[in-house]
Amino acid sequence: MALTGRAALLAALGSLPVGIWEPSWTGILAVNAPLAVACACDFALAAPVRRLGLTRSGDTSVRLGDTADVTLTVTNPSRRRLRARLRDAWPPSSWKPGTEITASRHRLTVPPGERRRVTTRLSPTRRGDRQADRVTIRSYGPLGLFSRQGTHKAPWTVRVLPPFTSRKHLPSKLARLRELDGRTSVLTRGEGTEFDSLREYVPGDDTRSIDWRATARQTTVAVRTWRPERDRHILLVLDTGRTSAGRVGDAPRLDASMDAALLLAALASRAGDRVDLLAYDRKVRALVQGRTAGDVLHALVNAMATLEPELVETNARGLTATALRTSPRRSLIVLLTTLDAAPIEEGLLPVLSQLTQRHMVLLASVADPHISEMAKARGNVDAVYEAAAAAQAQSERHRTAEQLRHHGVTVVDATPDDLAPALADAYLALKAAGRL
């Protein structure tokens, strides 16, 4: 229970004539006694708060950057009209800064025995699960002098999914995939590709594609067409160790890696390949296996939603052993990790041969665009020193990438905006060359 500002204002206004004409206890009592009686009556007429029924409905998931609407239904079982202010509390990251007060507070009036709905619009600023906290309701009497207040639990969870901003590149990559797949006039051949069909020879075709047996059975020269192999296994390995926590721009490296992994998963599933996910640092943080092409993207997005970088050094031996157990047959293993020299040379390189002996390995790393800007800086002593430091960092990354290529690893090193399309292009290049 609590006094309202209206009651305090009336008490202040009543004290003015008392102080001027009758500054005594009698005058104070003459003003405040009726006000106290009015407050007591107002409190008695206010609808009870603890008997209210609260239920939720609405969105259970939302992509980062979008909005989610959660509806709260308030049922008034009492015989008094409910005049209330309501605060629907959620974690601070459920709203953009400065919008929480407007979005979480509502006014409502519920007649006796009826129900009303209020909608809270969430605009999350971080991935993960956002759980509703408490609903605080302050019920006012008809005079607005006194109020009842109570708190209710109304559980609800909204999962904030990765934004998948790189999906804008998917149509162009699918068009390239259709070319590789022989669905357009462009037919390709590479070592390890699958036979697709026979067609009549036209000038300019590779003579090595002529099928002489088929030609002998008909009156025209027949050539074979190929398509990239299908039903290959791709394991996406997200490094969630300390290096993934480094911020590049406004987001950690892990977010850019997840975005690239989602584009590759969408592309590979359309190509008929099987896609699994492993997130690891010193233990398995997420594992998605055996999903169909229509369900794999949804499963990956849900698994990635709650992933956060762990401030521990990634156990490269454990990661390698887990990847080998997850992929017993020959696969394309896509490592989304760092290209920093120390973690690669001390962690990954000593165990890399275990992966490359059995699998095709592709390593994708997020580069910091600020390093490139620093390398071009000139004009004063500080800028020159920054340029020298940036050039040294770039040289170390190039040297580390060359070491990996020497071990047969395909390396993709790109900025957050370019990593997803670059990784998709690397996958298509491997498929076109028949190396999968």
C-alpha positions, -999 to +999 in steps of 0.1 A: +000+000+000+012+035-007+000+071-007-003+088-041+010+122-051-026+134-051-030+127-014+003+144-006-008+174-027-041+177-009-023+175+025+001+202+015-027+225+002-046+219+035-016+229+056-015+264+041-047+278+057-039+260+089-005+277+091-021+311+084-053+311+104-051+282+129-015+270+135-024+244+161-030+206+165-067+213+162-063+229+128-040+200+116-065+175+128-094+194+111-076+191+077-060+157+080-088+137+096-111+140+066-082+133+043-073+102+063-109+090+061-109+095+024-077+076+020-091+047+041-122+046+019-102+048-012-080+019-001-110-002+008-125+004-027-093-004-046-094-038-062-072-064-044-039-071-062-029-105-050-061-122-063-055-111-099-048-138-125-019-133-149-012-153-181+012-147-210+011-154-247+030-141-277+064-145-294+088-171-281+117-163-304+130-133-323+160-125-344+184-100-330+175-066-343+138-074-346+110-069-321+089-094-302+055-088-287+046-105-254+009-102-243+000-102-206-036-111-198-049-097-165-080-112-150-099-094-122-119-120-102-130-094-075-162-073-074-143-041-076-131-023-107-093-025-112-076+008-120-040+001-121-005+009-133+015-022-143+053-027-147+063-057-168+100-063-158+125-079-182+163-080-182+179-046-193+191-061-226+155-067-236+152-031-248+173-005-265+189+019-241+165+046-229+133+028-240+127+006-210+104+029-191+081+035-220+080-001-231+075-018-197+049+004-180+012+002-188-021+016-175-052-006-175-087-007-162-104-040-157-141-042-148-152-068-121-151-104-134-134-094-168-100-095-183-078-072-203-046-076-223-015-054-224+014-060-248+050-054-240+072-050-271+108-062-266+137-050-287+166-072-276+202-060-279+219-094-272+215-130-282+203-156-258+172-164-236+154-134-221+132-144-192+104-123-177+112-112-142+082-099-122+050-081-128+043-053-103+008-039-102-004-009-083-042-007-079-058+027-072-091+036-056-117+057-073-103+089-057-067+082-066-055+089-030-043+055-019-031+023-037-025-014-031+006-029-046+016-065-053+041-085-073+033-116-094+054-142-112+044-147-148+071-168-164+079-164-201+110-169-222+119-152-255+149-167-273+169-141-292+184-158-323+214-147-344+204-121-369+218-140-400+226-108-418+246-127-445+214-143-459+214-114-484+243-133-502+224-166-504+206-160-538+239-152-556+256-182-540+227-205-550+229-192-585+265-202-586+256-236-571+230-242-598+257-236-624+279-261-608+250-285-604+243-285-641+209-269-638+219-242-663+237-244-696+271-243-677+282-279-671+315-284-652+337-313-646+362-319-618+380-348-603+356-367-580+323-353-595+293-375-602+280-386-636+247-368-643+235-375-679+243-378-716+237-352-742+246-346-779+281-332-786+283-296-796+315-278-809+336-266-781+329-295-757+359-312-741+367-343-762+376-361-730+339-360-721+328-381-751+312-414-742+324-437-770+302-466-760+271-445-760+282-430-793+285-464-809+249-472-800+235-441-817+240-420-847+253-389-829+283-382-807+273-384-770+291-366-742+288-371-705+278-343-681+287-342-644+275-325-613+292-319-580+290-348-556+261-349-532+255-362-497+289-351-484+294-344-447+303-309-434+312-303-398+311-267-387+334-262-357+329-230-337+358-221-314+341-205-283+374-199-264+388-166-253+399-155-288+363-155-299+354-129-273+375-102-289+353-075-303+356-065-339+335-034-345+303-036-324+302-074-319+325-102-307+343-124-333+320-153-324+290-135-338+307-130-372+318-167-372+282-178-365+269-156-393+294-172-417+285-207-405+248-201-411+253-190-447+275-220-454+250-243-438+221-229-458+242-232-490+255-267-483+220-280-473+206-268-506+235-286-524+224-319-508+252-321-483+248-330-446+257-303-421+265-308-384+277-282-358+302-285-330+309-256-306+339-263-283+364-246-260+373-270-232+341-289-234+312-292-259+290-261-258+267-272-286+263-302-308+238-305-337+238-338-357+217-358-380+193-330-391+175-330-424+181-303-450+148-286-441+155-286-404+192-280-401+191-242-403+165-239-376+184-263-354+217-244-359+201-210-352+186-223-319+218-239-308+238-208-316+214-184-298+227-192-263+264-195-272+287-170-255+325-168-256+342-184-227+373-167-212+394-198-213+421-211-237+407-235-262+419-271-258+430-279-293+436-316-285+401-320-271+386-301-300+404-324-325+394-356-307+358-345-304+357-335-341+371-369-351+345-387-330+317-366-345+330-372-381+341-408-384+340-407-422+358-384-445+343-349-442+349-312-448+357-298-414+353-260-412+372-245-383+359-210-374+387-199-351+415-173-348+446-168-370+467-155-341+501-170-341+503-183-305+470-202-304+477-218-338+513-227-333+510-239-297+476-254-299+463-264-334+495-271-354+507-300-332+474-319-337+464-307-372+478-338-389+452-359-372+425-339-390+441-335-424+449-372-427+413-381-427+394-350-436+395-319-458+401-289-435+390-253-441+399-226-415+380-194-415+391-164-393+377-130-386+401-102-395+399-068-378+394-040-404+409-015-380+443-032-385+442-024-422+432+012-415+461+015-390+486+001-416+477+030-439+480+057-413+506+084-417+511+120-407+526+120-373+549+099-351+520+081-333+504+072-367+537+058-380+542+036-349+506+024-352+512+016-389+543-004-380+525-024-354+496-031-378+520-042-405+537-066-381+503-080-370+493-085-407+527-102-414+522-126-385+487-135-398+500-141-433+528-163-420+504-183-399+481-188-429+510-200-450+519-225-423+484-239-424+483-240-462+516-260-461+497-286-440+469-288-467+444-264-450+424-240-470+424-206-453+398-179-454+408-146-437+383-118-441+366-089-422+333-096-405+313-082-435+332-103-460+338-135-441+304-152-448+305-147-487+342-155-487+336-188-469+308-197-492+330-190-522+357-213-508+331-240-503+319-236-539+355-236-552+362-269-534+330-284-548+337-272-583+372-287-582+358-320-570+378-320-537+348-327-515 
